[in-house]
Amino acid sequence: MEILDPQLQLYLETHCDPEPEALKKINRETYLKQLKPNMLSGHYQGRLLSMLSKLINPKLILEIGSFTGYATICLAEGLTEGGKIHTIEVNREQEETLRKNFEVSGFTDRIKLHIGDAKQVIFGFTDKVFDICFIDADKKSNLTYFELIIDKIRPGGLIIIDNVLWKGKVYGEASDADTILFRKLNDAIAVNTQVEKLILPVRDGVLVIRKK
């Protein structure tokens, strides 16, 4: 979902770094083969995730919601030597696609794929401290994921949450259940004194949260 004018979006994409060839292939195949290809982060948002990761130079990343692995690979670009990204996908039917895409990217040795319920997987990370967490899974659980992960993020680390402008509905008159959940999430983060926060109007809205 894009909330920006298509001409502005095109301008932004042509004035950032080009999409790596492996990601171009994943992008194209996602739109050819997946039922909801718009769930893909895409070129511009992918370069944003890559840039944030490179600025942090993380040792350990957590991604909640893998889809076809596009954002996973973007985040992996910033990993320090020996770093690892743990990515969680609930849909077992995506496993073959994900493993193939990770192989194409050249980051296979830096990506650990977990298939299953994200809450249960997170509970298992008893001894891990993450530098970055990217949340892009079932939207009704966003606030729960934030609450589960905040104590597992190091000071100065980032939590990034996708789709927080929810098709522009959060600042309109819409009152459907999903919109109400996103307003609740954004309002809760806005008053949370543990973190600094900033919503970027990228695609469907990206909330960047820095733990103090």
N, C-alpha and C positions, 0 to 999 in steps of 0.2 A: 504493500500500500504506500503510495506516494502522496504526501500532502502538499508538496511544492508544485509550482507551475512547471509543466513539462519542459518548457524552454529553459527555465532556470536550472532544472535538474540536469539537462543536457549540457548546459554551460559548466556546471560544477564538475561533471564527469570528464569533460574535455580539458579541464584545468587542474586536474589532480594526476597523480601517477597512473600510468596505464595498468589495466588488469593483467596480472601474470597469465601466461598461456594456459597453465594447468587450471586456473580458476575460470578462464574463459570457457574451457571445455566443460567444466562442472556446471557453470551457469547455463550453457546451451543445452546440455543433457537434462538438467533439472526441468527446464521449460518444455522439453520434448516428452519427458517420461513421468513427471510427478503430477499428482492431482491438484496440488496447491502450490505451484512454483513461486508465487509471490511471497511465500514464506522465506525465500532465499534472501540473504542480506544484500547481495548485489555489489556492483562495482564501487560506488561512492561510499556506502556504509562500510564495505569491506576494507577500503583504504583507511577509513577512520579507525576501525578496530586495529588494523595493522599498526597505524601510527601511535595509538595509545599504548599498545603492547611494546613497541620499540622504545617509547619514552620511559616506560617502567622497567624494561629489560627483565622480565619476570623469570623466576626459577620454577614457579608452580602456578598453573592456571586451572580454573574450574569452569567448564561450560555446561549449562543446564539446557538441554535441547540441541541436538546435533543436526537434525534434518538430513541434508546431503553433505554436510561437512565443510561447506564454503567458509563460514565464519570461523570454524575450528582452525582451518588452515591459515586464515588471515591472522588470527591471534598467535598461532605457532611461529609466525615469521619473526616475532620479537623475543622469543625465548632465548635466555642466556645459554651458554654451552652446558650441555647436560640437563637442560630444563625439560619439563614435561607438562603437557596439557591433558587433564582428565575430562573427557566429554561424556555426557550421559544422554542416552536416547531411549525412550520408553517403547518405541515401535520396533519390534524385532524384524519386521519386513524391510527395514532400512539398513540392516547390518551389512548385507552383501554390497550394497551401493556405497556405504560409508567406507568399508575396507578397501574397495577398489579406488575410490577417490583419494583416500589417504596415500595409497601406493603411488598414484599418479603425481601427487604433490611432492613426494620425496621426504615427507615428514613422518613417515610411519613409525620410526623409532622414537619419536618425541610425542606421540599421541597414544593415550590409553583410552580405549572405548569401553564404556560400561553400558550394557543393555539392561534396562529395568526401571523401576520406580525411583525417581530422583531423590525423594525424601529418604528412602531406605539406603540408597547409595551414600548420600551425604552423612547419614548417621554413622556409616562405617569409617568415615574419615576422622578417626579419633585423634590421630597424631599429626595431621597435616595443617600447615598454615599457608594460605594461598596469597599470591600477590595480586591476582585479578580473578574476578568471577563475572562471567557473562551469562545473564538470565534471558532466555528466549524460548520458553517452553509453554506449558498450559497456563494461560493468562490468569485464571482464577487463583493460582497458587503463588503468584509473584511475591506478595507480601510475606507469605510463609517461607518461601525460599530466602528472601532477604533476612528474615529473622533467624533462620537456620544457619546462614553463612556468615553473618556479621562478625561473630566471635572467632571465625576461622580465617578472617582476613587480617593481614598484618597492618599496623599503623602505616599510613601512607599508601596502602593498597587501594585498588579500585573495584567497585561493583558497578557493572553496566547493565541496564535493563532496557529491553527493546519494546517498541510499540506503545510507549506511555502517552502519546497524544491520541491514540486510538481513533484513527481516521478523522481527527479533528473534533470528535464528539465530546471530549473531556471539557472543552471550554465552550460548549454549546448548550442547548436545551435538552439534549437526549437524556432519557432516564431508564434505558434498558439495563439489565443486570451487569453485563460486561463493562459498560461505561461507568457505572457506579463503582465497580471494583477498581477500575483504573484511577478514578478520582480518590478513592480511599487510599490506594497505594501512594499516589503522588502527594496527597495531603500528609500522610504519615511520615514520608521521607522529608518533606519540607520542614517539619518541626522537630526532626530527630537531631539532637545536639551532639551525637557521636560522629556525625559526618558533615562534610561539605557537599553540596549538590548543585547540579546544573542540567536542565533539560535542553538538549540540542534539537532543533527542528530538522532533523535528518530523517528521510523517508517517513516513517510513521511515529517519529519521536524517540530519541535515545536519551535516557537518564544516566548521567555519569555521576557517580557517588564516590567521594574520596574519604576513607576512614581517617579520622584525626589521630 
